[in-house]
Amino acid sequence: MLKNLLLTLFACLCIAGSHAALYAQVEVERCPRPTEGSLVTEPEDLRSHDGVLKVELTARNSRQNDGSTRYCFMDENGAESPTLRVNPGDFVILTLKNELTAFHAAAVKNGQQHMHGDMGGNGDACTSGLMTPVSTNLHFHGLTIPPVCHQDDVLKTAIQPGDAPFEYRFRIPEDEPPGLYWYHPHIHGFTKAQVLGGASGALIVEGIERADKAVSGLAERVLIIRDQDLLNPNAPPAKWEPVIPKMLVDRDGDAANNGTGYGKPAKDLSINFVPAPYPDYRPAVIEMKPEEQQLWRVLNASGITYLNLQLLYGQTPQPLGLVAMDGVPLNRNGLPRDFVDWQTHLGIPPGARVEFIVKGPPAGVSGLLVTRTVDTGPSGENDPNRAIATIVASNEAIEPFSRLSAATLPLPSPQLPWLGSVAPVRTRRVYFSEKLVDPNDPTSATEFYLTVDGQTPQMFDPKSEVPNIIAKQGTIEDWIIENRSAELHAFHIHQLHFLLIDYLGRQVNEPFLRDTVNVPYYNGRTLTYPSIKVRMDFRDPNTVGDFLYHCHLLEHEDGGMMGLIRVEP
Ligand SMILES: [Cu+2]
C-alpha cells in the first residue's frame, strides 16, 4: 500500500518535472480577457449600501506571449474592472493592493527588487512619490474630491508591490452631477503602459434620470472602449480597404495619420475587453431586444485613441440621443428636464464620456457600432474607420444588469450660479507644443510641453513642487488653450469641470460642463494658433490644493505635457 502510494507520488513528480515548461504556459491568467467576436458582457456592478461603498481591489499584471503586458483591477470576488455605483453624499472606502510584477529588466532594476530607500522613496505610499513600472495608484477622473492622500492625490501617492493594502476614503459631493466617471492609475511615466494594458473601470454617480426625464425607466449599459497594442502588427490592411500611401510611423513608433481614413491604426480597440483587432476588425457582439430603447454609457478609456462613434443599421446612421458628456447632464444650466441632443455621430477624446439613448434594430436587421476616422493632424496617430461591435436584435437578449428608476423626483438645482453667468477674475493663456531633442534629427526623441504663456517650456517635473499656476478658491478664471503643435491634443484638468466658451474662435456657450476637451492641431497655414476658451470653476472648497492639468493622450502626459496648479484657500 505504502509502496504503491510512493510509486504514484514518484510518477507524479516525474510528470511534473518533465512538464514544467508546459505548466508554466498554462498557469492561470491573472488578467483573463474574452476572445475576438465574443458577446459583450457588462462589468460587475458594486453598489453602495447605507451610504457606503466598500471595495477591495487588487492591481495585477500578466505577460503575454507577444511580449505585451496586461494590467487589471480585480475585486475580492474576482470581477475585473467592476463598475462602482454611488449616490451623491456616499462614502467610498476602497482598498488597493499592489500585486504588480516586474517583467522587464528595467522594471526589475528600478522597481520592486529594490528597497524603497534605494530609489529615494521612503516607504510611505502617501509621500514617497516613488513612481516605477510596478508602482500604482488611482485617479478618480471627473470627481470634485480633494487632491489629498487617500482621496485623489496622484502627485505623491504611489503604492508599491508588497505594501499593505492602501485605503482610499472619500465622500461623493452632494452636488456631483449624476453620470459616468472613471478610475485609472496615474503614475507619472507609466500611466500609458498600465491604462493600455487595461487598468481602468467605470464609476457612476446615480440619478441621471432625475436630471433628465428622457432616460427614466431605461435599461442602461456600461460600455468601456479601450485601446491596446496591435495584435497583428505586421498584417497588411484587409483587401476591401482602398490602397493607401505607404504606412509611416510617428515619433512614438505608432502608425501615423495618413489622412485617408484607412490603413493600419496606431492601436487596436476593445469593447468591455472584447478586442476588434486590425486588419479584419471582426466585431464584438451586442445583443438587444428588437427596437428596445437603452441608455448607453460609453467611456473612452483609451491611452491615445480618439473615437467618433456611429451606429449603422444597414448603411443608415441612427440617431443617438445625447443626454450627458463627461458625467454632466446636458441640461445642467437649466434647460428643460427632457432635453436630448440627437446626433448621428459622437466624438470622444481619450478620457471623455458620452451617455446617449439608442434604439435597438428591428427584428431581422443587424446593426454595426463603428468609429469613423478622426483627423489627428500630420503628427498624430492613425485613427481609421473601423467596426467595434455588431448589434444583434434578439428576443432572447439578456437584460442589462441595471435599469434606471422610472420615478422622476427632480434633482435639486445646483446651489451655485451657472458658470456661464459668472464673470471670470482673470484670463490665462496656456499652450501645447512639441520639440525634437535634436531639431536637425527628425528621428530624435520628442519633448512634450504644456506651458503657461510667458513661462519657459519645460517637461513636467514630478520632483518640482513649484506650481505653474496659482489660483484662488472661490474664483472663476477663463483659460485660452492653444495648440502650437501639428497634432490634436485632449486637455484635461483634475478636480473640476469647466465650461467650453469658444472653440476655434466660435462662441459655443454649451449648456453643460466637460472635464476633457479637444484642442485642434496647427496646420502651419494660419496667422494664429488654433485655440479654445474654457471657464474654470474653482468655487468648490474641494478644489483647494495642488493638482494637475495635462493632455489625456497618455504618451504625451507621460512625456511631460502636464502642469501643476495650486488652488489656495
Ligand atoms: Cu497630447
Residues whose N, C-alpha, C, O or C-beta is under 5 A from the ligand:
A	BS01	CU	L488 H489 A490 C551 L553 H556
